[in-house]
Amino acid sequence: MYSMFVQKIAFLIAVLSLTSLINVHADDNNVQAADDSAEFSVMNALSEHNLHNLKDERWNFYSQGTYITSYKDAFSAAYTNLNGSTNSLSSNAERSFTATVTGYLGLKAWQGAEFYAAPEMVSELPLSGLKGLGGSIQNFELQKNGTESSTWYLPRAFYRQTLAFGGDPVEMQSGAMQLGGATTSRRFVFTGGLFSVLDIFDKNTYAANLRQQFFNMAFMTNAAYDFAADARGYSTGFAGEFYFDDWAFRFARVAGPGDPNQLQLNLDLLNFYGDQIELEHQHKLFGQPGAVRILGYRNRENMGSWTDAIAAFNADPNHTKNATTCTSFNYDSLNASAPDLCWARKPNIKMGIGINMEQKVTEDVGLFFRGMVSDGKTEVYSYTSSDQSISLGAQIKGLRWGRIKDSVGIGYAESWISKDHVAYLNMGGIDGFIGDGKINYSSEKVMDIYYQFHAFQATWLSIDYQYIANPAYNADRGPVNMYSGRVHFEF
């Protein structure tokens, strides 16, 4: 039944894309650009009164606010938290919410030098304590260790230096964490300080800015991209970007958490780190822009391997090294008959490679695809419980029905875990997000469909439906129906 549902959705994507191709106006001058560049902001208002120069900014300030509410239907499950394992998604109906407010301040210093800071507030109530979903967490705003009480923090504070090396002139548009100004198509950009790896890597026009696009975390980046970050998704380190016309090459080294999925970062970047490199090529296909990106990462962190955790458990016939006897960092499992990663943590290497493609089809239709394979030997340390993942879909602007700033998106994502990961879970072990006590393994799948309605200046309302099959890679549980709404504003 699920495969039939996927086939129908794939057919719908093809029909919508073909319809848009057929309906392109003969006179391109009659087709209004489907973007939000003319939206209201404080900077635009100042510029209109000649109080600010958007083309050559010395400073700027932007802000956003997003509220997301989700409801999960009750679903069938053969078991939940079997034998005291603690990471099942509750089979009862649940509600969840997140609220965030962010300010973005940029300042220009000397030639090519910019400083940015972005204080943020978050308040949240996750489903089942943010447990029970692998690569398909339903709300990308959810953070590990988040609370219902409002928490302010400074996730971004960094220095950026641009060195221009010629080529064609390039106009940088004013925006959040970007000062308006002129540069060249051949340049080197250095970033150092507090930032998110996703501020620089694995960007995608149609599936990355989830405050205006998809809701599910599987569409923010590759679910199998265990990029080094604290529990909120941010890190400390440095990155370099070299742009040469249609090409770009990026590299970075950043800090990971001292303990997996926790807030405190380990700043010993010589011994523990997350490295990534990315090669990007921008192109035009039938006159429409697109891009292909190849991304690789290599982490060295104090993490446990699945096989080492199982071996430590089996080494003693009395199984004294079980999930309840850990004396170091652990996830508080109550399953005395299960292995635990705490007995296996040591400096280990984790690697992965992925591809990211986007293609504009018409003025109002864009397609995307991501896929990544990680080695699957060690635990999730910073992101989701996924060892391999794909995501694909389409975003369609409302140009054809007279709602140019509306959009509809339809996406499909699937994640897998390694055989060693499966073996560990089947013995009752848990990781940072999943562990039902046993597992009837199947890939985790999600279909995410949203409609974003432009309510008035700088404000959007969205509704979203998600169908999640095999939550936590367990065919004995689910499927799960998820319904969400979102209010988003920008100034």
Backbone hydrogen bonds, N-H to C=O, Kabsch-Sander energy under -0.5 kcal/mol:
donor,donor_aa,acceptor,acceptor_aa,energy
5,F,1,M,-1.9
6,V,2,Y,-2.4
7,Q,3,S,-2.2
8,K,4,M,-2.1
9,I,5,F,-2.1
10,A,6,V,-2.6
11,F,7,Q,-2.2
12,L,8,K,-2.1
13,I,9,I,-2.3
14,A,10,A,-2.1
15,V,11,F,-2.5
16,L,12,L,-2.7
17,S,13,I,-2.3
18,L,14,A,-2.6
19,T,15,V,-2.9
20,S,16,L,-2.1
21,L,17,S,-1.9
22,I,18,L,-2.3
23,N,19,T,-2.1
24,V,21,L,-0.8
28,D,26,A,-0.8
30,N,27,D,-2.2
31,V,28,D,-1.5
32,Q,30,N,-0.7
35,D,33,A,-1.5
39,E,36,D,-1.8
42,V,491,F,-2.6
45,A,41,S,-2.3
46,L,42,V,-2.4
47,S,43,M,-2.2
48,E,44,N,-2.4
49,H,45,A,-0.9
49,H,46,L,-0.5
50,N,47,S,-1.9
51,L,46,L,-3.0
52,H,46,L,-0.6
54,L,52,H,-0.7
56,D,53,N,-0.9
57,E,180,G,-2.6
60,N,106,G,-1.9
62,Y,104,Y,-2.2
64,Q,102,T,-2.2
65,G,489,F,-2.0
66,T,100,T,-2.4
67,Y,487,V,-2.6
68,I,98,T,-2.6
69,T,485,G,-2.4
70,S,96,S,-2.8
71,Y,483,Y,-2.8
72,K,94,E,-2.9
73,D,481,N,-2.1
75,F,91,S,-1.9
78,A,476,D,-2.5
82,L,436,D,-2.6
84,G,81,N,-1.4
85,S,82,L,-2.0
87,N,435,G,-1.5
94,E,72,K,-1.6
96,S,70,S,-2.3
97,F,125,L,-1.6
98,T,68,I,-2.1
99,A,123,S,-2.6
100,T,66,T,-2.5
101,V,121,M,-1.7
102,T,64,Q,-2.5
103,G,119,P,-2.4
104,Y,62,Y,-3.3
105,L,117,A,-2.9
106,G,60,N,-2.4
107,L,115,F,-2.6
108,K,58,R,-3.0
109,A,113,A,-2.5
113,A,110,W,-2.3
114,E,160,R,-2.7
115,F,107,L,-2.8
116,Y,158,F,-2.5
117,A,105,L,-2.1
118,A,156,R,-2.3
120,E,153,Y,-2.6
121,M,101,V,-2.6
122,V,151,T,-1.9
123,S,99,A,-2.0
124,E,147,T,-2.5
125,L,97,F,-2.8
129,G,126,P,-0.8
130,L,127,L,-1.9
131,K,127,L,-0.8
131,K,128,S,-0.6
132,G,433,F,-3.0
140,F,215,F,-2.0
142,L,139,N,-1.6
144,K,231,A,-1.5
146,G,143,Q,-1.4
151,T,122,V,-2.0
153,Y,120,E,-2.3
156,R,118,A,-0.6
157,A,194,L,-1.8
158,F,116,Y,-1.6
159,Y,192,G,-2.8
160,R,114,E,-3.0
161,Q,190,F,-2.5
162,T,112,G,-2.3
163,L,188,F,-3.0
164,A,162,T,-0.5
165,F,186,R,-3.6
170,V,183,T,-2.5
172,M,170,V,-0.6
172,M,181,G,-3.3
173,Q,171,E,-0.6
175,G,178,Q,-2.6
178,Q,175,G,-2.0
181,G,172,M,-1.8
183,T,170,V,-2.8
185,S,168,D,-2.2
186,R,166,G,-1.8
187,R,185,S,-0.6
187,R,243,Y,-1.6
188,F,163,L,-2.4
189,V,241,E,-2.9
190,F,161,Q,-2.9
191,T,239,A,-2.7
192,G,159,Y,-2.3
193,G,237,G,-2.5
194,L,157,A,-2.3
195,F,193,G,-0.5
195,F,235,S,-2.2
199,D,196,S,-2.0
200,I,197,V,-1.6
201,F,197,V,-2.8
210,L,208,A,-1.7
212,Q,209,N,-2.1
213,Q,209,N,-0.7
217,M,137,I,-2.9
219,F,216,N,-2.0
220,M,217,M,-1.5
221,T,217,M,-0.8
225,Y,222,N,-2.0
226,D,224,A,-1.3
227,F,225,Y,-2.1
230,D,234,Y,-3.4
231,A,262,Q,-0.6
233,G,230,D,-1.8
235,S,195,F,-2.9
237,G,193,G,-2.1
238,F,253,R,-2.2
239,A,191,T,-2.6
240,G,251,F,-2.7
241,E,189,V,-2.3
242,F,249,F,-3.1
243,Y,187,R,-3.1
243,Y,241,E,-0.6
244,F,247,W,-2.6
245,D,185,S,-1.8
247,W,244,F,-2.1
248,A,280,E,-2.0
249,F,242,F,-2.3
250,R,278,E,-2.7
251,F,240,G,-2.3
252,A,276,Q,-1.7
253,R,238,F,-2.1
254,V,274,G,-2.2
255,A,236,T,-2.4
258,G,264,Q,-2.9
261,N,381,Y,-2.6
262,Q,259,D,-1.5
266,N,256,G,-3.1
267,L,265,L,-0.8
269,L,267,L,-1.9
271,N,268,D,-1.2
272,F,268,D,-2.9
273,Y,300,R,-1.7
274,G,254,V,-2.5
275,D,298,R,-2.8
276,Q,252,A,-1.8
277,I,296,G,-2.3
278,E,250,R,-2.2
279,L,294,I,-2.4
280,E,248,A,-3.0
281,H,292,V,-2.4
282,Q,246,D,-2.9
283,H,290,G,-2.5
285,L,288,Q,-3.1
286,F,284,K,-0.5
288,Q,285,L,-1.7
290,G,283,H,-2.3
291,A,358,E,-2.3
292,V,281,H,-2.0
293,R,356,N,-2.5
294,I,279,L,-2.7
295,L,293,R,-0.5
295,L,354,G,-2.5
296,G,277,I,-2.6
297,Y,352,G,-2.5
298,R,275,D,-2.7
299,N,350,K,-3.2
300,R,273,Y,-2.7
301,E,348,N,-1.8
303,M,301,E,-1.8
303,M,346,K,-1.3
305,S,344,A,-0.5
306,W,377,K,-1.7
309,A,305,S,-2.0
310,I,306,W,-2.1
311,A,307,T,-2.5
312,A,308,D,-2.4
313,F,309,A,-1.7
314,N,310,I,-2.3
315,A,311,A,-1.4
316,D,313,F,-0.6
319,H,316,D,-2.2
322,N,320,T,-1.6
323,A,335,N,-0.8
323,A,338,A,-1.7
325,T,322,N,-1.0
334,L,84,G,-1.9
336,A,334,L,-1.0
338,A,335,N,-1.3
343,W,340,D,-1.3
344,A,341,L,-2.1
345,R,341,L,-0.6
346,K,303,M,-1.2
348,N,301,E,-2.7
350,K,299,N,-2.3
352,G,297,Y,-1.9
353,I,373,V,-2.2
354,G,295,L,-3.1
355,I,371,G,-2.8
356,N,293,R,-2.2
357,M,369,F,-3.3
358,E,291,A,-2.2
359,Q,367,L,-2.4
360,K,289,P,-2.6
361,V,365,V,-3.0
362,T,365,V,-1.3
365,V,362,T,-0.7
366,G,395,Q,-2.4
367,L,359,Q,-2.8
368,F,393,G,-2.0
369,F,357,M,-2.4
370,R,391,S,-2.9
371,G,355,I,-2.2
372,M,389,S,-2.6
373,V,353,I,-2.5
374,S,387,D,-3.0
375,D,351,M,-2.3
379,E,304,G,-2.2
384,T,223,A,-0.5
385,S,134,G,-0.9
386,S,384,T,-1.8
387,D,416,W,-2.7
388,Q,416,W,-1.8
389,S,372,M,-2.4
390,I,414,E,-2.3
391,S,370,R,-2.2
392,L,412,Y,-2.4
393,G,368,F,-1.8
394,A,410,I,-2.2
395,Q,366,G,-2.5
396,I,408,V,-3.0
397,K,364,D,-2.9
398,G,403,R,-0.7
398,G,406,D,-2.1
400,R,397,K,-0.6
401,W,398,G,-0.9
402,G,399,L,-1.4
403,R,398,G,-3.2
406,D,403,R,-2.0
407,S,452,Q,-1.9
408,V,396,I,-2.6
409,G,450,Y,-2.1
410,I,394,A,-2.3
411,G,448,D,-2.6
412,Y,392,L,-2.9
413,A,446,V,-2.4
414,E,390,I,-2.2
415,S,444,E,-2.6
416,W,388,Q,-2.7
422,V,418,S,-2.3
423,A,419,K,-2.3
424,Y,420,D,-2.0
425,L,421,H,-2.2
426,N,422,V,-2.5
427,M,423,A,-0.8
427,M,424,Y,-0.7
428,G,425,L,-1.7
429,G,424,Y,-1.9
431,D,434,I,-2.4
435,G,87,N,-0.5
441,Y,439,I,-0.7
442,S,473,Y,-1.4
444,E,415,S,-1.7
445,K,469,A,-2.0
446,V,413,A,-2.5
447,M,467,Y,-1.9
448,D,411,G,-2.6
449,I,465,Y,-2.6
450,Y,409,G,-2.2
451,Y,463,I,-2.2
452,Q,407,S,-3.5
453,F,451,Y,-0.5
453,F,461,L,-4.1
454,H,452,Q,-0.5
455,A,453,F,-1.0
455,A,459,T,-1.3
456,F,459,T,-1.2
459,T,456,F,-2.5
460,W,488,H,-2.9
461,L,453,F,-2.9
462,S,486,R,-2.6
463,I,451,Y,-2.0
464,D,484,S,-2.2
465,Y,449,I,-2.7
466,Q,482,M,-2.6
467,Y,447,M,-2.1
468,I,466,Q,-0.5
468,I,480,V,-2.8
469,A,445,K,-2.3
469,A,467,Y,-0.6
473,Y,470,N,-1.9
474,N,471,P,-1.0
475,A,440,N,-3.2
475,A,473,Y,-0.6
477,R,474,N,-1.6
478,G,76,S,-2.5
480,V,468,I,-3.0
482,M,466,Q,-2.7
483,Y,71,Y,-2.6
484,S,464,D,-2.5
485,G,69,T,-2.3
486,R,462,S,-2.3
487,V,67,Y,-2.5
488,H,460,W,-2.5
489,F,65,G,-2.4
490,E,458,A,-2.0
491,F,63,S,-2.5
